[in-house]
């Protein structure tokens, strides 16, 4: 699973990336600040079963904060996109090649309208133009690839081979070809919609011009998921939490002060609390990540254990691991995810909550705790 942060401005993209991963990356308003993709680990959050079961968990491959499980995912910040990218303008070819690896795109849009389509400072810019131009650039790039191979694409089998080179799976290709036939522009639009879903992160919501622009975005693009967010506020909160000044769980609607603060620190945090958290329910950054993985890609978080009675592994560690599994994954898929040998020697699976045996083709649900039984 690959989640990519994209957009026109390096400031917005890289700030969101830093807010998600807390990796120090160059953040600048100069053109093409990001040339090679930045890779990092972000965390999606889900309710940990430990509170429901009233047990103390011992996470290994993840974290647990106040009953919230933080599950790692790979996130990358790719080169900025400008109009004409599909023709190779700027770093367009590199950008478009990079996004082929992504399963979902988080498009960082400056909803304040203070940067133009090429990322230059301005006032009164319509953020809706940014939303449309990203979709258009991907559509035009797909169309160019299809049209260059038009004769080959008249053969559906060859079409599948060519389109699979764009990082699109065969099921998605077949779905699109069944729906629109071999019309290049229609294939392009449907493939982009199906294989590269885009979530809009309406960034800079803490600025005065943003609220009206957000309303317009929501009216103009009712089919899109648009999340109001403030990446700068998230960085401030995570930094304060890291330094022990506050207790803050990413995605929360508030924080708790743990140490004495200077007047300036107190004022800064209160601004975030009043202008972002209380107004929008969170900074929005965590919401974007969660929606990308759970809502768009339909992944589920599953906890494999060995001892179904103690919810532990052989070391006695409780709920030690959590795996993100694709939609429609089965108990057998989970066994292979834990280890190939366990999958090959699979005997049975047990739902640890009910202590009932489930079949190999049992479809996993979010929050499942599954004990896999295998032969020695």
C-alpha positions in Angstrom: 0.0 0.0 0.0 1.4 3.4 -1.1 0.0 6.8 0.1 1.4 9.8 -1.7 1.3 13.5 -0.8 1.0 15.6 -4.0 0.2 19.2 -5.1 1.5 22.3 -6.7 3.4 23.9 -3.9 6.4 22.5 -2.1 5.5 24.5 1.0 2.1 22.9 1.4 3.1 19.4 0.4 6.3 19.3 2.5 4.6 20.9 5.5 1.9 18.2 5.4 4.5 15.5 5.0 6.5 16.8 7.9 3.3 17.1 10.0 2.5 13.4 9.2 6.0 11.9 9.7 7.9 14.6 11.8 10.8 14.1 9.4 12.8 17.3 8.7 12.5 18.0 5.0 13.3 21.2 3.1 10.2 23.5 3.1 10.6 26.4 0.7 8.4 28.4 -1.8 11.1 28.2 -4.5 10.2 26.1 -7.5 10.9 22.4 -7.4 12.2 22.3 -3.9 11.2 18.6 -3.9 12.9 16.9 -6.8 13.3 13.3 -5.5 10.4 11.9 -3.4 10.7 12.1 0.3 9.8 8.8 2.0 8.7 8.5 5.6 6.6 6.5 8.1 3.3 8.1 9.1 0.7 6.5 11.4 -3.0 5.9 10.9 -5.0 5.6 14.1 -7.7 3.2 15.2 -9.3 2.2 18.4 -7.1 -0.3 20.2 -9.0 -3.4 21.5 -7.1 -3.0 24.8 -9.7 -0.7 26.4 -12.7 -2.7 25.2 -11.1 -5.9 26.7 -9.7 -4.0 29.8 -6.2 -5.3 29.3 -2.8 -3.8 29.0 -1.4 -4.1 25.5 2.3 -4.5 24.6 2.7 -3.2 21.0 5.7 -4.3 18.9 5.1 -3.1 15.4 2.9 -0.1 16.3 2.2 2.2 19.2 -0.7 2.7 21.6 -1.6 6.1 23.1 -4.5 6.3 25.5 -6.3 3.4 23.8 -5.5 4.7 20.3 -3.4 2.3 18.2 -1.0 4.1 15.9 -0.3 1.9 12.9 2.6 2.6 10.5 2.1 3.2 6.8 4.6 4.4 4.1 4.0 8.0 3.0 5.9 9.9 0.4 6.0 13.5 -0.8 6.5 13.7 -4.5 7.7 16.5 -6.8 5.4 19.5 -7.2 3.1 19.6 -10.2 2.5 22.6 -12.4 0.1 23.0 -15.4 1.6 21.3 -18.5 3.2 18.5 -16.6 1.8 15.9 -19.0 3.8 17.6 -21.7 7.0 17.3 -19.6 6.9 20.8 -18.2 8.8 21.3 -14.9 9.2 17.9 -13.3 6.0 16.7 -14.8 7.3 13.4 -16.3 8.9 12.5 -13.0 5.8 13.4 -11.0 3.5 11.5 -13.2 5.8 8.4 -13.2 6.0 8.6 -9.4 2.2 8.7 -8.8 1.8 5.5 -10.8 3.3 3.8 -7.7 0.6 5.3 -5.4 -2.6 3.6 -4.4 -4.2 6.8 -3.2 -3.2 10.5 -3.5 -3.6 13.2 -0.8 -3.8 16.4 -2.8 -2.6 19.3 -0.6 -4.6 22.4 -1.7 -3.9 25.9 -0.4 -7.5 26.7 0.5 -6.5 30.2 1.6 -6.1 31.2 -2.1 -2.7 32.8 -1.4 -0.7 30.9 -4.0 -1.4 30.6 -7.8 -1.4 27.5 -10.0 2.4 27.5 -10.1 2.8 28.1 -6.4 3.7 31.8 -6.6 2.4 34.1 -3.8 -0.9 35.9 -4.8 -4.3 36.8 -3.3 -7.8 35.7 -4.3 -6.8 32.6 -6.2 -9.6 30.0 -6.6 -8.4 26.7 -5.0 -10.9 24.9 -7.2 -8.6 25.5 -10.1 -5.9 23.5 -8.3 -8.3 20.6 -7.8 -9.3 20.5 -11.4 -5.8 20.9 -12.8 -4.4 17.9 -11.0 -7.2 15.7 -12.3 -6.8 17.1 -15.8 -3.0 16.6 -15.8 -3.4 12.9 -14.8 -6.2 12.4 -17.4 -4.2 14.0 -20.2 -1.1 12.0 -19.3 -3.1 8.8 -19.3 -4.7 9.8 -22.6 -1.4 10.6 -24.2 -0.1 7.1 -23.3 -3.2 5.5 -24.7 -3.3 7.5 -27.9 0.4 6.7 -28.6 -0.5 3.1 -28.5 -3.9 3.4 -30.1 -3.4 0.7 -32.8 -2.3 -1.8 -30.2 -5.1 -0.8 -27.8 -7.7 -1.7 -30.4 -6.9 -5.3 -29.2 -8.3 -5.6 -25.7 -5.6 -8.1 -24.6 -2.8 -5.7 -25.7 -4.7 -2.9 -24.0 -4.5 -4.7 -20.7 -0.7 -5.2 -21.0 -0.1 -1.5 -21.9 -2.3 -0.1 -19.2 -0.9 -2.5 -16.5 2.4 -0.6 -17.1 0.8 2.4 -15.5 0.6 0.6 -12.2 -3.1 -0.3 -12.7 -4.3 -3.8 -11.9 -6.0 -6.1 -14.3 -9.4 -6.0 -12.5 -9.5 -2.2 -12.6 -8.5 -2.3 -16.3 -11.2 -4.8 -17.2 -13.8 -2.8 -15.2 -13.0 0.3 -17.2 -12.9 -1.4 -20.6 -16.3 -3.0 -19.9 -17.7 0.3 -19.0 -16.4 2.7 -21.7 -14.8 0.5 -24.4 -11.7 1.6 -26.2 -12.3 5.4 -26.2 -8.9 6.9 -25.0 -10.2 9.9 -23.2 -12.9 8.0 -21.4 -10.5 5.2 -20.5 -8.2 7.8 -19.0 -10.8 9.5 -16.9 -12.2 6.2 -15.5 -8.8 4.7 -14.9 -7.7 7.8 -12.9 -10.9 7.8 -10.9 -10.7 4.1 -10.1 -6.9 3.5 -9.7 -5.7 6.8 -8.3 -8.4 8.1 -5.9 -7.7 11.6 -4.7 -8.5 13.0 -1.3 -8.4 16.8 -0.9 -6.5 18.2 2.1 -7.8 21.8 2.3 -4.7 23.2 4.0 -4.2 26.5 5.8 -7.7 26.5 7.3 -6.4 28.7 10.1 -6.2 31.7 7.7 -9.1 34.1 7.5 -9.8 33.7 3.7 -10.1 29.9 4.0 -13.6 29.3 5.3 -15.4 30.9 2.3 -13.1 29.1 -0.1 -13.8 25.8 1.6 -17.5 26.3 1.2 -17.1 27.0 -2.5 -14.9 23.9 -2.9 -17.5 21.7 -1.2 -20.2 23.2 -3.5 -18.2 22.9 -6.7 -16.9 19.4 -6.0 -19.6 17.6 -4.1 -18.3 14.2 -5.3 -14.9 14.7 -3.6 -13.8 14.1 -0.1 -12.5 17.4 1.2 -10.9 17.6 4.7 -10.1 21.0 6.3 -6.7 20.9 7.9 -3.8 22.9 9.2 -0.5 21.1 8.8 1.4 23.9 10.6 -0.9 23.4 13.7 -0.2 19.7 13.6 3.6 20.2 13.5 3.3 22.6 16.5 1.3 20.2 18.5 3.5 17.2 17.8 6.6 19.2 18.6 5.1 20.3 21.9 4.1 16.7 22.7 7.6 15.4 21.8 9.2 18.0 24.1 6.9 17.0 26.9 4.9 20.3 27.1 1.6 18.7 26.3 -0.2 15.3 26.0 -1.6 15.1 22.5 -2.8 12.1 20.5 -2.8 12.8 16.7 -6.3 13.4 15.5 -7.6 14.5 18.9 -9.8 17.6 19.3 -7.8 18.9 22.3 -4.6 18.5 24.3 -3.5 18.6 27.9 -0.8 20.9 29.1 1.8 19.0 31.2 4.5 21.6 32.0 4.7 25.3 32.7 4.7 27.3 29.5 5.9 30.8 28.6 3.3 33.4 27.8 4.1 33.1 24.1 3.9 29.3 24.1 0.6 29.5 26.0 -0.8 32.0 23.5 0.3 29.9 20.5 -1.3 26.7 21.8 -4.5 28.5 22.7 -4.7 29.9 19.2 -4.5 26.4 17.8 -7.0 25.1 20.3 -9.6 27.9 19.5 -8.9 28.5 15.8 -8.3 24.9 14.7 -9.2 22.2 17.1 -12.5 23.6 18.5 -13.6 24.9 15.1 -12.8 21.9 13.0 -12.6 19.0 15.5 -8.9 18.3 14.8 -6.0 19.7 12.7 -7.3 17.4 9.9 -3.9 15.8 9.1 -4.7 12.6 10.9 -8.2 12.5 9.4 -6.7 12.7 5.9 -4.4 9.7 6.6 -7.1 7.7 8.1 -9.6 8.4 5.4 -7.0 7.5 2.7 -6.4 4.1 4.2 -9.7 3.1 5.8 -12.3 4.9 3.6 -10.6 5.0 0.2 -8.6 1.8 0.2 -10.9 -0.1 2.5 -8.1 -1.7 4.5 -8.8 -3.3 7.9 -6.7 -3.4 11.0 -6.3 -7.0 12.3 -4.5 -8.3 15.4 -2.9 -11.8 15.1 -2.3 -13.6 18.4 -1.2 -17.1 19.4 -3.0 -17.5 22.6 -6.7 -16.7 22.0 -7.5 -16.7 25.7 -4.8 -14.2 26.8 -4.8 -12.3 23.4 -1.0 -12.8 23.4 2.0 -14.2 21.5 4.2 -17.0 22.9 6.2 -14.5 24.9 3.0 -13.4 26.7 2.9 -10.0 25.0 -0.7 -8.8 24.7 -1.9 -7.6 21.3 1.7 -7.2 20.1 1.1 -6.7 16.4 -1.5 -5.2 14.1 -1.5 -5.7 10.4 -3.3 -3.6 7.7 -5.1 -6.0 5.4 -6.6 -5.2 2.0 -10.4 -5.5 1.6 -11.8 -9.0 1.4 -8.7 -10.5 3.0 -9.2 -13.9 4.6 -7.9 -15.7 7.7 -5.6 -17.6 5.4 -4.3 -14.3 3.9 -3.5 -13.2 7.5 -1.6 -16.4 8.1 0.6 -15.8 5.1 1.0 -12.2 6.2 2.3 -13.3 9.5 4.7 -15.8 7.9 4.8 -17.9 4.7 5.4 -21.1 6.7 2.3 -20.4 8.8 0.2 -19.9 5.7 1.5 -23.1 4.1 0.8 -25.1 7.3 -2.5 -23.4 8.1 -4.9 -25.7 10.0 -7.5 -23.3 11.4 -8.2 -19.8 12.8 -10.0 -18.8 15.9 -11.9 -15.5 16.6 -10.3 -14.7 19.9 -13.2 -12.5 21.0 -15.7 -15.4 20.7 -13.3 -18.4 20.9 -15.1 -19.8 17.9 -13.3 -21.4 15.0 -13.5 -19.6 11.6 -12.8 -21.0 8.2 -9.8 -20.3 6.0 -12.0 -18.1 3.8 -13.4 -16.1 6.7 -13.4 -12.4 5.5 -11.5 -10.3 8.1 -13.2 -7.3 9.7 -11.6 -4.2 11.2 -10.5 -4.9 14.8 -10.6 -8.7 14.5 -8.3 -10.6 16.9 -7.4 -13.9 15.2 -5.4 -16.8 16.5 -3.9 -18.9 13.6 -3.3 -22.6 14.2 -0.8 -24.3 12.0 1.0 -27.7 11.9 4.5 -28.0 13.1 
